[in-house]
Amino acid sequence: MKNRIEAIRKERGILQEEFARSMGVSRQTISSLETGRYNPSIMLAYKIAKYFGMTIEEVFIFEEEESK
């Protein structure tokens, strides 16, 4: 799953550390989310979307895996 967290956060001038505090997670968690190394729980995804005033679908891009 891809996301637009970094782009949205930077557009709004929000630092990773500040965003992490608002979400109740570590800065490393935000970094991992932004680089795609970590997928958030549904609750964290909801909190992130709500923080930005967006829907989950506007922040997170679900890509279905191709079947082989």
N, CA, C and O atoms as a MOPAC input file, in Angstrom:
PM7 MOZYME 1SCF
protein

 N      0.84900 1    -1.17100 1     0.00000 1
 C      0.00000 1     0.00000 1     0.00000 1
 C      0.89800 1     1.23900 1     0.00000 1
 O      1.84000 1     1.34400 1     0.78600 1
 N      0.58700 1     2.15800 1    -0.88900 1
 C      1.32400 1     3.41800 1    -0.94600 1
 C      0.52200 1     4.48300 1    -0.21200 1
 O     -0.66200 1     4.30600 1     0.07500 1
 N      1.19800 1     5.60100 1     0.08800 1
 C      0.48300 1     6.68400 1     0.74700 1
 C      1.07100 1     8.02700 1     0.33800 1
 O      2.15200 1     8.10400 1    -0.24600 1
 N      0.33900 1     9.07200 1     0.65700 1
 C      0.74500 1    10.43800 1     0.33600 1
 C      1.11000 1    11.22000 1     1.59600 1
 O      1.11000 1    12.45100 1     1.57700 1
 N      1.41700 1    10.53100 1     2.67800 1
 C      1.66900 1    11.19000 1     3.96100 1
 C      2.78300 1    12.23100 1     3.85200 1
 O      2.60500 1    13.37500 1     4.27000 1
 N      3.91900 1    11.84600 1     3.29700 1
 C      5.05400 1    12.76800 1     3.23100 1
 C      4.70900 1    14.01900 1     2.41300 1
 O      4.99400 1    15.14000 1     2.83500 1
 N      4.10500 1    13.82300 1     1.26300 1
 C      3.75700 1    14.96500 1     0.40300 1
 C      2.77800 1    15.90500 1     1.09800 1
 O      2.95300 1    17.12300 1     1.06700 1
 N      1.75400 1    15.34300 1     1.72200 1
 C      0.74900 1    16.16200 1     2.40900 1
 C      1.38400 1    16.89400 1     3.58900 1
 O      1.15400 1    18.08500 1     3.79700 1
 N      2.18100 1    16.16000 1     4.35400 1
 C      2.83500 1    16.74100 1     5.53200 1
 C      3.74000 1    17.90200 1     5.12000 1
 O      3.71700 1    18.96100 1     5.74800 1
 N      4.53100 1    17.70700 1     4.07500 1
 C      5.45100 1    18.76200 1     3.62400 1
 C      4.70200 1    19.95600 1     3.04400 1
 O      5.09700 1    21.10200 1     3.26100 1
 N      3.61300 1    19.69300 1     2.30000 1
 C      2.78200 1    20.78700 1     1.76000 1
 C      2.30700 1    21.70800 1     2.87100 1
 O      2.18900 1    22.92000 1     2.69200 1
 N      2.04000 1    21.11000 1     4.01300 1
 C      1.47100 1    21.85900 1     5.14500 1
 C      2.53500 1    22.34300 1     6.13300 1
 O      2.22000 1    22.95600 1     7.15300 1
 N      3.79900 1    22.05800 1     5.81200 1
 C      4.89400 1    22.54100 1     6.65800 1
 C      4.96200 1    21.88200 1     8.01700 1
 O      5.35700 1    22.51500 1     8.99600 1
 N      4.58100 1    20.61500 1     8.08900 1
 C      4.57000 1    19.89000 1     9.36100 1
 C      5.81700 1    18.99400 1     9.42700 1
 O      6.07300 1    18.21000 1     8.51400 1
 N      6.57500 1    19.11700 1    10.49800 1
 C      7.76000 1    18.28200 1    10.69100 1
 C      7.36900 1    16.86900 1    11.09700 1
 O      6.32000 1    16.66100 1    11.70600 1
 N      8.21800 1    15.89100 1    10.75700 1
 C      7.94600 1    14.50000 1    11.14400 1
 C      7.74100 1    14.37800 1    12.64200 1
 O      6.81100 1    13.71000 1    13.09400 1
 N      8.61400 1    15.02600 1    13.41900 1
 C      8.54400 1    14.92700 1    14.87700 1
 C      7.21700 1    15.46900 1    15.40000 1
 O      6.58600 1    14.85900 1    16.26300 1
 N      6.80500 1    16.60100 1    14.87900 1
 C      5.54100 1    17.23200 1    15.27600 1
 C      4.35500 1    16.32300 1    14.91200 1
 O      3.43900 1    16.12600 1    15.71100 1
 N      4.39300 1    15.78200 1    13.70200 1
 C      3.31900 1    14.89400 1    13.24200 1
 C      3.26800 1    13.63100 1    14.09200 1
 O      2.19200 1    13.17800 1    14.48300 1
 N      4.43600 1    13.06900 1    14.37500 1
 C      4.51200 1    11.85200 1    15.19300 1
 C      3.89300 1    12.08800 1    16.57500 1
 O      3.12700 1    11.26000 1    17.06800 1
 N      4.22800 1    13.21600 1    17.19000 1
 C      3.64900 1    13.54300 1    18.51200 1
 C      2.13300 1    13.61700 1    18.42900 1
 O      1.43400 1    13.11200 1    19.30700 1
 N      1.62500 1    14.24400 1    17.37900 1
 C      0.17300 1    14.37400 1    17.21100 1
 C     -0.51100 1    13.02000 1    17.04800 1
 O     -1.65600 1    12.83700 1    17.46100 1
 N      0.20500 1    12.07800 1    16.44300 1
 C     -0.35700 1    10.74600 1    16.19200 1
 C     -0.10100 1     9.77700 1    17.34500 1
 O     -0.67100 1     8.68600 1    17.37700 1
 N      0.75300 1    10.16900 1    18.28800 1
 C      1.07400 1     9.29700 1    19.41300 1
 C      1.98500 1     8.15100 1    19.03500 1
 O      1.92100 1     7.07400 1    19.62700 1
 N      2.84000 1     8.38700 1    18.03900 1
 C      3.80500 1     7.37300 1    17.59600 1
 C      5.19000 1     8.00400 1    17.53400 1
 O      5.33400 1     9.21000 1    17.73400 1
 N      6.21000 1     7.19400 1    17.25900 1
 C      7.56800 1     7.71700 1    17.15600 1
 C      7.81700 1     8.33700 1    15.78700 1
 O      7.09800 1     8.06000 1    14.82700 1
 N      8.84100 1     9.17500 1    15.70900 1
 C      9.23200 1     9.75200 1    14.43000 1
 C      9.65300 1     8.64800 1    13.46600 1
 O      9.43000 1     8.75000 1    12.25900 1
 N     10.26600 1     7.58700 1    14.00500 1
 C     10.68700 1     6.45700 1    13.18000 1
 C      9.48600 1     5.76900 1    12.53800 1
 O      9.57000 1     5.30200 1    11.40200 1
 N      8.37100 1     5.70500 1    13.26100 1
 C      7.15100 1     5.11100 1    12.70000 1
 C      6.66500 1     5.94100 1    11.52000 1
 O      6.27800 1     5.38800 1    10.49000 1
 N      6.68100 1     7.26200 1    11.66200 1
 C      6.25900 1     8.13500 1    10.56400 1
 C      7.20200 1     7.95100 1     9.37400 1
 O      6.75000 1     7.86000 1     8.23200 1
 N      8.48400 1     7.89600 1     9.63300 1
 C      9.46300 1     7.67400 1     8.56200 1
 C      9.18700 1     6.35300 1     7.84100 1
 O      9.21300 1     6.29600 1     6.61200 1
 N      8.92500 1     5.30400 1     8.60100 1
 C      8.63700 1     3.98600 1     8.01000 1
 C      7.34300 1     4.00300 1     7.20200 1
 O      7.25600 1     3.35800 1     6.15700 1
 N      6.34500 1     4.73400 1     7.67700 1
 C      5.08900 1     4.87900 1     6.93100 1
 C      5.34800 1     5.57600 1     5.60300 1
 O      4.87500 1     5.14000 1     4.55300 1
 N      6.10600 1     6.66600 1     5.66700 1
 C      6.35100 1     7.47500 1     4.47700 1
 C      7.15900 1     6.73000 1     3.41600 1
 O      6.97000 1     6.95900 1     2.22100 1
 N      8.04500 1     5.85500 1     3.83600 1
 C      8.86700 1     5.10600 1     2.87400 1
 C      8.23000 1     3.79000 1     2.45900 1
 O      8.78700 1     3.06400 1     1.63400 1
 N      7.06700 1     3.47400 1     3.02300 1
 C      6.36400 1     2.25900 1     2.64200 1
 C      6.86800 1     0.99300 1     3.30300 1
 O      6.50600 1    -0.10900 1     2.89000 1
 N      7.70200 1     1.13500 1     4.32900 1
 C      8.20800 1    -0.04500 1     5.04400 1
 C      7.22500 1    -0.54700 1     6.09900 1
 O      7.41100 1    -1.62500 1     6.66400 1
 N      6.18500 1     0.23200 1     6.36000 1
 C      5.23400 1    -0.11300 1     7.42400 1
 C      3.84200 1     0.31600 1     6.98900 1
 O      3.64800 1     1.43300 1     6.50800 1
 N      2.87900 1    -0.57700 1     7.16100 1
 C      1.47700 1    -0.25000 1     6.90800 1
 C      0.79500 1    -0.02300 1     8.25500 1
 O      0.94400 1    -0.83400 1     9.16800 1
 N      0.05600 1     1.06300 1     8.38400 1
 C     -0.55700 1     1.38200 1     9.67000 1
 C     -1.77100 1     0.51200 1     9.97100 1
 O     -2.37600 1    -0.08300 1     9.08000 1
 N     -2.10200 1     0.46000 1    11.24900 1
 C     -3.36600 1    -0.17100 1    11.64100 1
 C     -4.48900 1     0.69300 1    11.07700 1
 O     -4.26300 1     1.84500 1    10.70600 1
 N     -5.66700 1     0.15400 1    11.01300 1
 C     -6.80400 1     0.92100 1    10.50800 1
 C     -7.06800 1     2.13300 1    11.40500 1
 O     -7.46900 1     3.18900 1    10.91500 1
 N     -6.85000 1     1.99000 1    12.69000 1
 C     -7.06800 1     3.11300 1    13.61400 1
 C     -6.06100 1     4.23600 1    13.35900 1
 O     -6.43100 1     5.41000 1    13.36200 1
 N     -4.79300 1     3.88200 1    13.13800 1
 C     -3.78300 1     4.89800 1    12.85600 1
 C     -4.05600 1     5.54700 1    11.49900 1
 O     -3.91400 1     6.76100 1    11.35600 1
 N     -4.44100 1     4.75800 1    10.51300 1
 C     -4.77800 1     5.30700 1     9.19200 1
 C     -5.92300 1     6.30800 1     9.32300 1
 O     -5.89600 1     7.37000 1     8.70100 1
 N     -6.91600 1     5.97600 1    10.12000 1
 C     -8.05300 1     6.87100 1    10.35500 1
 C     -7.59700 1     8.16300 1    11.03200 1
 O     -8.00800 1     9.25300 1    10.63400 1
 N     -6.74000 1     8.03900 1    12.06400 1
 C     -6.23300 1     9.21800 1    12.77100 1
 C     -5.45400 1    10.13400 1    11.83600 1
 O     -5.58800 1    11.35600 1    11.89700 1
 N     -4.63900 1     9.53700 1    10.97000 1
 C     -3.83400 1    10.31100 1    10.02300 1
 C     -4.74200 1    11.06400 1     9.06100 1
 O     -4.57500 1    12.26400 1     8.84600 1
 N     -5.69400 1    10.35500 1     8.49000 1
 C     -6.61400 1    10.98400 1     7.53800 1
 C     -7.40200 1    12.11100 1     8.21700 1
 O     -7.56000 1    13.19200 1     7.64900 1
 N     -7.88900 1    11.85600 1     9.41600 1
 C     -8.66600 1    12.86100 1    10.14900 1
 C     -7.80600 1    14.08500 1    10.46000 1
 O     -8.27900 1    15.21700 1    10.35800 1
 N     -6.55900 1    13.86500 1    10.83600 1
 C     -5.62600 1    14.95500 1    11.13900 1
 C     -5.48400 1    15.88200 1     9.93500 1
 O     -5.44800 1    17.10400 1    10.08100 1
 N     -5.40500 1    15.28800 1     8.74100 1
 C     -5.25700 1    16.07400 1     7.51600 1
 C     -6.59200 1    16.59400 1     6.97600 1
 O     -6.61400 1    17.35800 1     6.01100 1
 N     -7.70700 1    16.18200 1     7.59500 1
 C     -9.02300 1    16.59900 1     7.10800 1
 C     -9.36800 1    15.93400 1     5.79100 1
 O    -10.02300 1    16.52800 1     4.93400 1
 N     -8.92400 1    14.70200 1     5.63700 1
 C     -9.11800 1    13.95600 1     4.39100 1
 C     -9.72300 1    12.58800 1     4.69500 1
 O     -9.85500 1    12.19500 1     5.85500 1
 N    -10.08900 1    11.87000 1     3.63200 1
 C    -10.54100 1    10.48700 1     3.81600 1
 C     -9.33000 1     9.56900 1     3.76200 1
 O     -8.27200 1     9.95100 1     3.26200 1
 N     -9.49000 1     8.36300 1     4.27600 1
 C     -8.40500 1     7.37600 1     4.21800 1
 C     -7.99200 1     7.15700 1     2.76200 1
 O     -6.80400 1     7.03200 1     2.46600 1
 N     -8.97200 1     7.11100 1     1.85200 1
 C     -8.68800 1     6.85700 1     0.43500 1
 C     -7.89500 1     7.98700 1    -0.21300 1
 O     -7.18900 1     7.76000 1    -1.19600 1
 N     -7.99900 1     9.19100 1     0.32000 1
 C     -7.23600 1    10.32400 1    -0.21800 1
 C     -5.77300 1    10.28900 1     0.22700 1
 O     -4.90400 1    10.85000 1    -0.44000 1
 N     -5.51000 1     9.63300 1     1.34500 1
 C     -4.14700 1     9.56100 1     1.89500 1
 C     -3.45200 1     8.26400 1     1.50100 1
 O     -2.26500 1     8.26100 1     1.17500 1
 N     -4.19400 1     7.16700 1     1.53300 1
 C     -3.61000 1     5.84900 1     1.27400 1
 C     -4.09600 1     5.29200 1    -0.05600 1
 O     -5.28200 1     5.35300 1    -0.37800 1
 N     -3.15200 1     4.74600 1    -0.82400 1
 C     -3.46300 1     4.19600 1    -2.14100 1
 C     -3.27500 1     2.68100 1    -2.07600 1
 O     -2.15600 1     2.18000 1    -1.96400 1
 N     -4.38600 1     1.97500 1    -2.14900 1
 C     -4.33400 1     0.50700 1    -2.09300 1
 C     -4.14400 1    -0.02100 1    -3.50600 1
 O     -4.92400 1     0.28200 1    -4.40900 1
 N     -3.10400 1    -0.80700 1    -3.67900 1
 C     -2.84700 1    -1.43300 1    -4.98800 1
 C     -2.98700 1    -2.92900 1    -4.83500 1
 O     -2.24100 1    -3.57300 1    -4.09800 1
 N     -3.95900 1    -3.46800 1    -5.54500 1
 C     -4.18900 1    -4.90100 1    -5.49200 1
 C     -3.03500 1    -5.62600 1    -6.16400 1
 O     -2.57000 1    -5.20800 1    -7.22400 1
 N     -2.57200 1    -6.70600 1    -5.55500 1
 C     -1.48600 1    -7.47700 1    -6.14500 1
 C     -2.00400 1    -8.25100 1    -7.34700 1
 O     -3.11200 1    -8.78700 1    -7.33800 1
 N     -1.16700 1    -8.29400 1    -8.38500 1
 C     -1.55600 1    -9.06600 1    -9.56900 1
 C     -1.40700 1   -10.54100 1    -9.26200 1
 O     -0.42400 1   -10.96100 1    -8.65100 1
 N     -2.39100 1   -11.33200 1    -9.68900 1
 C     -2.28100 1   -12.77500 1    -9.48500 1
 C     -1.43100 1   -13.36400 1   -10.59000 1
 O     -1.50500 1   -12.92900 1   -11.73900 1
 N     -0.62500 1   -14.34900 1   -10.24400 1
 C      0.28600 1   -14.95200 1   -11.23300 1
 C     -0.26200 1   -16.21000 1   -11.80300 1
 O      0.38000 1   -16.83700 1   -12.64600 1

